[in-house]
């Protein structure tokens, strides 16, 4: 690989990656020290201190995002995950990290061909009649190319970048150290251990394409009764730990789902199909596809939903599934004591930091959460619900230590919250109360 490509894809050895992360943390720590000195002078009003804090966290978030984006690999993937978790990071930092969700610059095709040869034991040209040299998609740990087998099958090949799996442990260790030194983590050590343990597990799963192939088969079998949920077939003979070959299943990108090709009825059908699929996975399969990035989903005008990329799958403990069910049912019934108990069972409610909450604390949150689940149509395309959540979070800021992210449920929350944006971008305008009740009440076999 040329020097230019090395620069493009960032530090490539654990030592160089550590130095890059250490430099980032030292710079951030310095910025925080300056901010504390300015605050200690006592010349700022409360409003000015709040603005200074927001500006500082925005700058820090951009610095972290830029550093992780240059490095690819585990740290970039952690940054992508972190952008979904505003309980772990201040909102400004999580917002800045969101830009890591965009596609990465691709690796040179020669590197991809070499990976295929090393993983499958033959030259790519001996296995595939044709491979597009330009990737179909490029992300933090690998990229996807369209291809055709010698039997004429249209496929996509997901190829992992060389050496990514060797840097996971050191990347996670050094990133955690950097963020701790920077002082931007908002949870205690035990909770942080659980969170990074869950991120570590998720990363190792995503780096094992044999495990991903197993996930594909499992989800395909689960959704087999709905012909409009499409799960691509795995080509076992062309799959290994770092190469995954699946059938090419074409569909429209989310940006293409609009009139005149798609009527509002077909868009609403897709919205219900997505909602029902995620709900059934959580409550029936006890395992959910938890990477809601729009690129992992495609659509067809007949209302079909195509689900790609099964690297990030969360297997949910039965007791957490039950706690999720009770939390949702308590909100629907406006049963505040039951809601409190369910959140405690899920590990979200921290009673050590705040044994008691005001009696009306949950009421405005329930009002917001239930808006999309009224018995009348809810227009996701026009809603500003996310802005209402931010405003309510500011009102509730003094109680933030009463809650904590749960390693058992954070990836589930990532999936659910992420699909709010999917429904919004699609412009879904329909009622979901009946669908939610059916999801909660349905008895699943096995």
MOTAQUI-V387072 format. One record per run of one state. SS is the DSSP state (H for helix, E for strand, - for the rest). FROM is the first residue (numbers start at 1). TO is the last residue. Records with the same first field share a line. If there is no record, write none. Layout:
SS->FROM-TO, FROM-TO
//
This chain:
-->1-2, 9-13, 41-45, 72-72, 83-88, 90-90, 102-108, 121-123, 132-136, 139-141, 150-153, 161-164, 183-184, 186-188, 207-208, 223-228, 232-233, 235-235, 239-242, 248-251, 253-253, 257-263, 286-286, 290-293, 300-304, 308-312, 316-317, 333-335, 346-348, 350-362, 374-377, 380-384, 396-396, 404-409, 427-428, 431-432, 442-446
H->3-8, 14-40, 46-71, 73-82, 91-101, 109-120, 124-127, 165-182, 189-206, 209-222, 236-238, 254-256, 264-285, 294-296, 318-332, 336-345, 363-373, 385-395, 397-402, 410-426, 433-441
E->89-89, 128-131, 137-138, 142-149, 154-160, 185-185, 229-231, 234-234, 243-247, 252-252, 287-289, 297-299, 305-307, 313-315, 349-349, 378-379, 403-403, 429-430
//
